[in-house]
Amino acid sequence: MQTRLKGVIPALVTPFDSDGEIDEAAFRAQVRFMLGKGVHGVCVGGSTGEGYALETAELRRLTAAAVEEVAGRIPVVAGIIANSTREVIARGRAVADLGIEAIQVTPTFYVFQTDEESLFGYFKEIWESVGKPVLLYNVIPWNLLSTDFVLRILNDIPGVVGIKQSGGDIHRMAEMLLHVPEGKVILAAIDGLLYPCFAVGAHGTLAASPTAAPGPVVALWDAVQAGDHAKGMAIHRSLLEFWRKMPHANLPACVKYCLELQGCRSGKPRRPMPYPGAAEQAVIAPLLRALLAYDRTL
């Protein structure tokens, strides 16, 4: 099974108003903002999109809005963060008819660690029941999928088209790239090290940093694809410094602040997550300004 997923795919934020309701107009404007930056896809309902706090009907509403806004120009991924096969299938079926490219699925993330055979059955049943391509989201620290297990899934479940590799380090992603089956994709989510990830052959990125600074990350991707490693290194240094100092405890809210600084209205986080305070904003703003020097759309 082939996939169009490649290049720079931001994990969209979900704008909420002061009552915790979705601001759909702001969400749609964000999709158009990303299109203007030249991204190659978008993901709805991921970690950065506070997918863990979304109801099924809200995920459908956001996914439908994103699909309508992109109008076929780039693929849309629907993120599903849930703790049971039953719930993932229900959410997947809720968005399956909307023209999405894939559903992005985490392993279970509650305090218990699921064994590999159960997880293999989990991903297989989700694909067979939903009927849409599945993108693994390897992010749960206590339920991290090993390299060998990921390759087994990619080889043995046709509908699993790739993985967003977030947990672990760049070595794990590089090992996957050595043996990834033809037609399957490894998308990097090691935000501060996207340059080396691209340089060793990652098929793209689906992460928070392309949401916070889509223009510079697209420029980084283009530089590596063109073999302009001097430019790639310059962007890398700025991106690494930005990401190293970015507050991560309330990352989705901090990404929203980054978008606000670029004129993209992004709303509030859903409570209890706090919006970044003055001290956090003071750290983020100058680093983002420096990184935006590489945004060719400005």
C-alpha positions in Angstrom: 0.0 0.0 0.0 1.5 3.3 -1.1 1.2 6.7 0.7 1.5 10.3 -0.3 3.0 11.2 3.1 6.3 12.9 2.8 8.0 16.2 3.4 6.9 18.7 6.1 3.6 17.8 7.8 2.7 20.1 10.8 0.7 18.7 13.6 -2.0 21.4 13.7 -3.1 23.0 17.0 -6.7 23.1 18.0 -7.9 26.6 18.8 -10.2 26.8 21.8 -12.1 29.8 23.1 -12.3 30.8 26.7 -15.1 28.3 27.3 -13.1 25.4 25.8 -15.1 25.2 22.6 -13.5 24.8 19.2 -12.9 28.0 17.2 -13.4 26.6 13.8 -12.8 29.8 11.9 -9.4 30.1 13.6 -8.7 26.4 12.8 -9.5 26.9 9.1 -7.4 30.0 9.0 -4.5 28.0 10.4 -4.8 25.4 7.6 -4.7 28.2 5.1 -1.6 29.7 6.9 0.1 26.3 6.6 -0.7 26.0 2.9 0.8 29.5 2.4 4.1 28.2 4.0 4.3 25.4 1.4 3.8 22.4 3.8 3.3 19.0 2.2 0.5 17.7 4.5 -1.3 18.4 7.8 -2.2 16.3 10.8 -5.3 16.9 12.9 -5.8 15.7 16.5 -2.2 14.8 17.3 -0.4 15.5 20.5 0.2 19.2 19.5 -3.5 19.3 18.5 -4.5 18.2 22.0 -6.0 15.1 20.5 -6.1 13.4 23.9 -8.6 16.1 24.9 -10.9 15.8 21.9 -14.2 14.1 21.6 -14.9 11.9 18.6 -17.4 14.3 17.1 -14.8 17.1 17.5 -12.2 15.1 15.8 -14.6 14.5 12.9 -15.5 18.2 12.7 -11.8 19.3 12.6 -10.8 16.6 10.1 -13.7 17.6 7.8 -12.7 21.2 8.0 -9.1 20.5 7.2 -10.0 18.3 4.2 -12.3 21.0 2.9 -9.6 23.7 3.3 -6.8 21.8 1.6 -9.1 20.8 -1.3 -7.0 17.9 -2.3 -3.7 19.9 -2.6 -2.0 18.0 0.2 -2.9 14.9 2.3 -4.6 15.1 5.7 -3.8 12.7 8.6 -6.4 12.2 11.4 -4.7 11.6 14.8 -6.2 9.1 17.2 -5.0 9.0 20.8 -7.0 6.4 22.8 -6.5 3.5 25.1 -8.5 0.6 23.6 -8.9 -1.1 20.3 -12.6 -0.4 20.5 -12.2 3.4 20.9 -9.6 3.7 18.2 -11.8 1.9 15.7 -14.8 4.0 16.7 -12.8 7.2 16.1 -11.3 5.9 12.9 -14.6 5.0 11.5 -15.9 8.5 12.4 -13.4 10.1 10.0 -12.9 7.3 7.4 -15.3 8.8 4.9 -13.8 12.3 4.9 -11.0 11.8 2.3 -8.1 11.4 4.7 -4.8 9.9 3.7 -4.3 7.9 6.9 -5.1 7.7 10.6 -2.2 8.2 13.0 -2.4 5.8 16.0 -0.4 5.7 19.2 0.2 2.5 21.2 -1.9 2.4 24.4 -0.6 4.9 26.8 -2.2 4.1 30.2 0.2 3.0 33.0 0.2 -0.6 31.9 2.6 -1.8 29.2 0.9 -3.8 26.4 3.0 -6.8 25.2 4.1 -7.0 21.6 1.7 -9.7 20.4 -1.2 -7.8 21.8 0.0 -4.6 20.1 0.5 -6.4 16.8 -3.1 -7.5 17.0 -4.2 -4.0 18.0 -2.7 -2.3 14.9 -3.8 -5.2 12.6 -7.4 -5.1 13.8 -7.6 -1.3 13.6 -6.5 -1.4 9.9 -8.9 -4.2 9.0 -11.8 -2.6 10.8 -11.4 1.0 9.7 -10.2 0.3 6.2 -7.8 3.3 6.1 -4.0 3.4 6.0 -2.4 3.5 9.5 0.6 5.6 10.5 2.2 4.4 13.8 2.9 7.1 16.3 5.9 5.9 18.4 5.8 8.3 21.3 4.8 6.6 24.5 7.9 6.3 26.7 6.7 3.3 28.7 5.3 1.6 25.6 7.9 2.4 23.1 7.9 0.1 20.0 11.3 -1.5 19.3 13.0 -1.1 15.9 12.6 -4.8 15.2 8.9 -4.8 16.2 8.2 -1.7 14.0 9.8 -3.4 11.0 7.7 -6.5 11.7 4.6 -4.4 11.7 5.6 -2.6 8.5 6.4 -5.8 6.7 3.5 -7.9 7.9 0.5 -5.5 8.1 0.0 -4.1 4.6 -2.3 -1.2 5.8 0.4 0.2 8.1 2.1 2.6 5.7 4.7 4.1 8.0 5.7 5.5 11.4 6.1 8.9 13.0 9.2 8.2 15.0 9.2 10.4 18.1 10.4 8.3 21.1 14.0 7.3 21.6 16.8 9.0 19.7 18.0 9.4 16.1 19.8 6.1 16.2 16.5 4.3 16.4 15.1 6.2 13.4 18.3 5.6 11.4 18.1 1.9 12.1 14.5 1.8 10.8 15.6 3.6 7.6 18.2 0.9 6.9 15.5 -1.8 6.6 12.2 0.0 5.9 10.1 -1.9 3.3 9.7 -0.3 -0.1 6.7 2.1 -0.2 6.6 2.6 3.6 7.7 5.8 5.2 9.7 6.9 8.3 8.7 10.4 9.4 11.0 12.1 11.9 9.6 13.7 15.1 12.9 14.4 16.7 12.3 18.2 16.5 15.8 19.6 17.3 17.5 17.2 15.0 15.4 17.3 11.8 18.5 18.3 9.7 20.4 15.0 10.4 17.1 13.1 10.2 16.5 14.5 6.7 20.2 14.0 5.7 20.2 10.3 6.6 17.0 9.7 4.5 13.9 10.3 6.6 10.9 10.7 4.3 9.8 13.8 6.1 8.6 15.1 9.4 5.3 15.1 11.3 6.0 17.0 14.4 5.4 20.1 16.6 8.3 22.2 15.3 6.9 22.4 11.8 3.7 23.8 13.4 5.6 26.4 15.4 7.8 27.5 12.5 6.5 25.9 9.2 8.4 28.3 6.9 11.9 27.6 8.3 11.3 23.8 8.4 10.1 23.8 4.8 13.3 25.7 3.9 15.3 23.1 5.8 13.7 20.2 4.0 14.2 21.9 0.6 17.8 22.7 1.4 18.6 19.0 2.2 16.7 17.8 -0.8 18.8 20.2 -3.0 22.1 19.1 -1.3 22.6 22.6 0.1 24.1 21.4 3.4 25.6 24.8 4.3 22.1 26.3 4.4 20.8 23.2 6.1 23.4 23.5 8.9 22.5 27.2 9.4 18.8 26.5 9.8 19.7 23.5 12.0 21.6 25.6 14.4 18.8 28.0 14.8 16.1 25.3 15.0 18.1 23.3 17.6 18.6 26.4 19.8 14.9 27.2 19.5 13.8 23.7 20.3 16.3 23.1 23.2 15.0 26.1 25.1 11.3 25.7 24.2 9.2 24.9 27.4 7.9 21.4 26.9 5.6 20.9 29.9 2.8 22.8 28.1 4.1 22.4 24.5 0.8 22.6 22.6 0.1 26.0 24.3 3.7 27.2 23.5 3.2 26.2 19.9 0.0 28.3 19.9 2.0 31.3 21.2 4.5 30.8 18.3 1.7 30.9 15.8 0.2 34.0 17.4 3.5 35.8 17.0 3.3 35.0 13.3 -0.2 36.5 13.0 -2.0 33.1 13.0 -4.8 33.2 15.6 -4.6 29.9 17.6 -6.7 30.3 20.6 -6.3 28.9 24.1 -5.4 25.4 25.2 -8.1 23.2 26.7 -8.0 23.3 30.5 -6.2 22.4 32.6 -3.2 23.1 30.3 -2.1 26.7 30.9 -1.2 29.3 28.3 2.5 30.2 28.5 3.2 33.0 31.0 5.4 36.0 30.6 8.6 34.2 31.5 8.0 31.5 29.0 7.0 34.0 26.3 10.2 35.9 27.0 12.2 32.8 26.2 10.3 31.8 23.1 9.9 35.1 21.3 13.6 36.0 20.5 14.4 32.4 19.5 11.5 32.3 17.1 12.4 35.6 15.6 15.9 34.4 14.9 14.5 31.2 13.3 12.0 33.1 11.2 14.9 34.7 9.3 14.8 31.5 7.2 11.2 31.8 6.3 11.2 32.6 2.6 7.5 33.6 2.7 8.2 36.7 4.9 
